[in-house]
Amino acid sequence: MAVCPTHHALITNHSINEDQQRQAKNDPVNIATGKAQGVLSVPTRSLEVHFGTNVAIATPWLVTMGATPVIGVRSEGGAILVTAPIHGRSGRKLGHILDNEWTFDPALVWDFQSKGRVVKARLANHQISLQVECDDDKVTLEGNWWFNKTSVQITKSAFIVGDRSFRGCTMACGFSVIGV
């Protein structure tokens, strides 16, 4: 279960039991009192998403395969909302991200980090990962996962779906990858 650094120490020292952790996760006090809104935000009005050397501007879905969304980023009230189904190489669904709610089988999560305005999840001994980083004027994605047994890779220099590489595109809409 992902927790903030303050509560991580309490859990490590067995000061909070699992039932208390789940109760706190279901009703976060800082969200309810308006003290926190999440780390993924971009103060600019124009949403710019960088993946590889590509830039998507003001698009709610970056990549679809056929009619099925693979990864999407949208802005709502200044908050950045990421959605992505996460599958393993075999096609087995390992988890999903739905408007920043990261849901994975706890036995599969190898590492989950949140520092500043960067959120990173790694599963299956680094074979599957997703990182979302928010700057003042852009969102940058990096990661490696599968969708319908097709590899999806985003690095600083490339965006690759299956055997297709997309580089240097600037668009006001997303990619639709058909026939992969």
Summary of the structure (lengths in Angstrom):
residues: 180
radius of gyration: 16.9
end to end distance: 33.8
largest distance: 52.0
contacts: 507
relative contact order: 0.19
helix: 12%
strand: 48%
